Amino acid sequence: MKCGVRFCGGCNPRYNRRAALEEIKARVTDVNFVNAVEGIPHDLLLVIGGCTNCCASYEQFDTKNGVLKMWDKTHIERIYDEIQKKI
């Protein structure tokens, strides 16, 4: 499974978004996490926002199994669970 990743611009991050992704990647080893690219379909899209606005646009990306959004490090467990359901 290929999961496109989209980060917000980082104007007001309240946690280390890259570290959150690395933690998710360490737990979900059978998913290929890649930078989301327009025009290339992804099985899943993970939008990682740095604050509650979670303002990163994602409508321009193609996804087969939907979009998961997180904006706090406490969401890591939920994201892990949601990805496991879609594998």
C-alpha positions as CSV (number, residue, x, y, z in Angstrom):
1,M,0.0,0.0,0.0
2,K,1.3,3.5,-0.9
3,C,0.3,6.3,1.5
4,G,0.9,9.8,0.3
5,V,1.9,12.3,3.0
6,R,1.0,16.0,3.0
7,F,2.4,18.3,5.6
8,C,1.1,21.8,6.5
9,G,3.3,24.8,5.9
10,G,4.5,24.7,9.6
11,C,3.6,28.3,10.5
12,N,2.5,27.3,14.0
13,P,3.5,23.7,14.8
14,R,2.8,22.5,18.3
15,Y,4.7,19.2,17.9
16,N,7.4,17.7,15.8
17,R,5.4,16.6,12.7
18,R,8.3,14.7,11.1
19,A,8.9,12.7,14.4
20,A,5.2,11.8,14.4
21,L,5.5,10.5,10.9
22,E,8.6,8.5,11.8
23,E,6.8,7.0,14.8
24,I,3.9,5.9,12.5
25,K,6.3,4.5,9.9
26,A,8.1,2.5,12.6
27,R,4.8,0.9,13.6
28,V,3.3,0.4,10.1
29,T,6.1,-1.4,8.3
30,D,4.0,-2.8,5.4
31,V,3.0,0.7,4.1
32,N,5.2,2.7,1.8
33,F,4.9,6.4,2.9
34,V,5.8,8.8,0.2
35,N,5.5,12.6,-0.4
36,A,2.0,13.1,-1.9
37,V,2.3,14.1,-5.6
38,E,-0.5,15.6,-7.7
39,G,-1.6,13.4,-10.6
40,I,-0.3,10.2,-9.1
41,P,-2.9,8.1,-7.3
42,H,-2.2,7.0,-3.7
43,D,-3.9,4.2,-1.9
44,L,-4.3,6.5,1.1
45,L,-3.5,10.1,2.0
46,L,-2.2,11.2,5.4
47,V,-2.4,15.0,6.1
48,I,-0.2,16.1,9.0
49,G,-1.1,19.5,10.4
50,G,0.9,21.2,13.1
51,C,-2.0,22.8,14.9
52,T,-5.8,22.5,15.2
53,N,-6.3,24.5,12.0
54,C,-4.8,21.6,10.0
55,C,-4.9,23.9,7.0
56,A,-2.9,21.9,4.5
57,S,-4.8,21.5,1.3
58,Y,-5.3,18.0,0.0
59,E,-8.2,18.1,-2.5
60,Q,-5.7,18.1,-5.4
61,F,-4.5,14.6,-4.6
62,D,-6.0,11.4,-5.9
63,T,-6.6,8.7,-3.3
64,K,-8.3,5.3,-3.5
65,N,-9.1,4.8,0.2
66,G,-9.6,8.2,1.6
67,V,-7.8,10.9,3.7
68,L,-6.6,10.7,7.3
69,K,-5.9,13.9,9.1
70,M,-3.9,14.6,12.2
71,W,-3.0,17.8,14.0
72,D,-1.7,16.6,17.4
73,K,0.8,14.0,18.5
74,T,-1.9,12.3,20.5
75,H,-3.5,11.3,17.2
76,I,-0.7,8.9,16.3
77,E,-2.5,5.9,17.9
78,R,-5.8,6.7,16.0
79,I,-3.9,7.1,12.7
80,Y,-2.1,3.8,13.3
81,D,-5.5,2.1,14.0
82,E,-7.1,3.7,10.9
83,I,-4.3,2.6,8.6
84,Q,-4.4,-1.0,10.0
85,K,-8.1,-1.1,9.1
86,K,-7.4,-0.1,5.5
87,I,-4.5,-2.5,4.9
